[in-house]
Structure formats: structure tokens, C-alpha cells
Amino acid sequence: MYLRLRIANTRTVPELRKAAQSSLRDGFTSCLFVARPQGDPTQGPACRTMGDCAPGLLCNEWNVCAQPQQPYNLRLAYRTLRVLSSDWTDEVHEATSELGLSAYERDLDNVAKRDVPVTLELLARSKYFTLVLDEDPPAGLPPEVPDAGETPEERVQRVAHFARVGIWDLTSGNPVLRLRADASGDFVMLGQKTAKSAESLGAQQRQVNNCELALRVRDALDGARAKTP
């Protein structure tokens, strides 16, 4: 399991739940975890819930029906369990017609029959939990790249910053690693066709920073194994 948040959004439970909706697999997960290729997770039939997908497919964080991939993003669990939140209950109470209320009933029925069983199965199969908490740079959030559509989380990841990483063994409940590391890296573009737009350059820098953080975690894990008798 995997979850990535800004520390600024973890002060209260409601803030954390809302921030979890922005957790994505990224350069950090690509460089840290070894997974079997299962196709492009951004390509496939559009969906809002598991009920929109064929059996065996997961409505992933890009709202696409796809094969479940590792690591499992806890963003999906928060999305599934939204029906247990007070926000969802408040929305039901504010329904102004029988038709609107029927839509919430269908939503609840889909979640109970499809989303919850798949989510519970994936959670039960998970052996490790990895949490990444990004610290905002001392100067605060960097300026937005015009027309890039970046989230605040992506803006932080685009610049040099510190991040805290924790990995836990879910079987024993013991921590495997706790690390605070600098997430910053350099890259050199090669070839004749190179990205020139600020949006593309920002996305590349974000992925390089995330991958550098993952490599620091790998080094720390290798060091810990070397010390184990």
C-alpha cells in the first residue's frame, strides 16, 4: 500500500481524507517498487466507481478501469469508504428530490457490492505500507506554472524539498524504515527533440526529484540489510 501527502494537510482527519484524493503513483513509486508491467494505467474505459468496470478490473486513481497494480494507492480506499464519512451523509440529507436520493442509494449499493469487497481483498493481500510526507520548502509553495494545471502537491514535488518516508511491515506491525531525505535531483536532456515548455520541464523535474528520493530510500534499505546479521 502507498500513500503520499503534504505534511501541511495532515493536521486534522478531515484534511487528511481530502488530501488523500491527490495521492498518485509517481516517479517515487516507479523507481522504488518493482512491478510486472500491466499496461498504461491511464488508458481504458472511464469510470467513477468499481460498478462501472468489468469484473476483475479496478476503477483506479485516474478514473480508468484497469487491472489492479502494485503498490495499491490508499487514495482508492479513501474514495471507496467515502460513504462512511459525514460529508457523504450531509449530501444525502441535502437531497432535494426522490430522484436525487435514488442516485445516492444506487451509489451506496454499488459501493457495498463492488467497491468494498475489492478494496478489502487488496488491503488484505498487502504486506507493506509506504507513506511519504512532503515538507513544503522554507519559502512556501513555489509559483504555479501557467496553464500547467498542477496541484499544490505537484508544485512541492517540482522543487527541492525534504520528505519523510516510512515503511511498515503489516504482518508484524514493525517499522522497516523511517527516513527524512532531500528530494532533489538533476537531469540532462539528450537528443534533438527535447521538451521546451515550462509545463513539460516542470513535470520532468518533478519525476527526477521523486526518483532521487526513491533512490535514497533504496540506499537506506540496502544499508539496513547490510547491518542485519
N, C-alpha and C positions, 0 to 999 in steps of 0.2 A: 504494500500500500504506500501511497505517496501523497503528500500534501505540501503546498508551498504558499506562504503568506507573507505579507509585510508585518513586521512587529507592531507598526503603528495601528494595525487593525485587529489586534488580539487583546485589547484591554477589557472587552466585555464579551459575553457569549453571543449576543445578537450581532455584534460587529464581526466576530469570528465566523459565524454562519454565513453572513453576507459576503465576507471576503473570500470564503472557500469557493464561491462561484467563479472566481477568477483564476483558480489553480489549474495550470495546464502542464502537460508533459512538454519538456523543452530541451534545450541543449544540455542541461544538467542531467536529465534522465537518460538522454541518448548516449552521453559519454560515461555515465556511471553504471548503468544496467546493461546486461547482455540479454537480448531477447530475440526470439525467432521472428524473422520478417513475416508480417501478416498483411501486407498491402498498405496503401496510403489510408490512414485513419480519417482523413478529411474528405474522402471520396465515398459516396454511397447514397442510398435513399435518405431523404431528410426525415427527421423525427423530433418529437418533443418528449415522448416517454417510451418505455420499452414496449408498450402496447402497439406502437406504430411499426415495430420491427418484426421480422420473421423469427420464429423460434430459434434460439441459439445465438441470436445477434444482440448486441448491446447498443443502446442509444447513448453514444459516447459524448465527451465534453464538447465536441464540435457539432453536436446535434445531427449526427450521421449514424445510420445503422451499420455496425461493423462487428467483426469478431472481437471478443474481449482480449485486451492486450495487457501485458505487464510492463511497468507496475500499474496497479489499479489506482486510479485517481480518486481520492476521497471526495472530490467535488461531486462525483456521481452519487455517492451515498447521501451527502447532504441534500442533493436535489431530490432523491427518492424519498427521503424522510421529511420533506418539507410539509407533508400533510399532518405531521405531528406538531408543527410549530404554531404559535399563537397568531402569527401573521396570516397563515392559511385559514385558520379558524375565523379570524376577523373578516377576511374576504368573503367567506361563506355567509357570515351574519349580515354582510352588506349587500348581498344579492338582492336585486330589486324585482325579480320575476321568477316564476316557476321554471322558465326556460334557462335562466342563469343558474338557478340552483341545480337543475338537472345536469348541467355541464360539470359542476363540482362533484356531483355524485358519480358521473362517469369517470372523472379524473381519479377519484378515490378508489373506484372499483378496479381501474387499470393498474394503479399503483399496488394495490393489495394482491392482485392476481399475477402480475407480471414483474413489476419492478422490484418489489420486496424479496421474492424468492431468489431472483438472480443476484441481487445485491448481497443477500445473506450467504449465498453459496460462494461468491467471490471473496467476501470477508473471511469466511471460514477457511478457505484454502490459502489465505495469505500467511506467510511465515515471518515476514519482517515489515516494519513500519518505518518509513523515512520521512522526516519533517525538515523543511527548510524555512527559516525565518530570515527575511531580508531586512537589514537595517537601512533606514534612509541615510543618504550621505549627510555629513555635517552641515552642508549648505542647504539641505532640504531637497525636495523633488527637483530634478533637472527640468529645464524648459521643454515644452512639448515640441515635437517635430511637426510642422504644419501639414495637415491633411493625412497624417500617418495613422490616426485612429488608435494611438497607443493607450493602454490602460495605465493607471498610476504604477501598478506592479511592473509593467514592461519598461516604464521610464526609469525606475530604480535600477532594473537589471541592465539597462543600456550603459550605465556609467560605473566607474569603480566604486565599490562599496563593500562593507563587511556583511557576511551572512552566517547564521548559526545553523548547524546541521546536527540532527540527532537521528540515530538509527537504533531501533529496539528489536530484540528477538521476541516475537509474540508468543512463542511456545513456552519460554521460560519467564518472560516478562522482564528480562535483564537488558540493560543498555549495552549496545555493541560499540557505539561511538558517540562522543559528544565533541563538537569541534566548532570553533569560531575562526573563519578564514576570510582572506581577502578575495573577493570575486572580481578579478580584473585580468584581462589578457590582451595581447597584441596580435594582430593578424596582418599579413601581407598579401595583397591581391595579385594574382598571376594571370597571364593570358591577355589576349587582346580585348576580349569582351569582359569588362568589369563593371560592377554596379557603381553608378554615379549619383543617383538620387539620395537625398538625405534620409528618406524612408528606408531604402534598401541598406544603406550604410549603417543606419541605426539598428536594423534587425540583425545584420551580420555581427555588429559589435556586441549586441545582447547575447547572441548564441555563443560567441567566443568567451565572453565573461562567464556564462553559465557552464560551459565546458571546462574552463580553467578551474572553477570551483569544484566540479566533479573530480578532476584530476588530483586536486589537493585532498579530497576525501579518500580517493583510492590510495594515495601515498600514505595517509594516516592509517588506513585499514591494513595495508601491507606492513607498516611498521609495527602495528599491534600484533599481527600474526607472527612476525619475526621474534617478538619478545615472549610469545607463548611457548612454554616448554613442550 
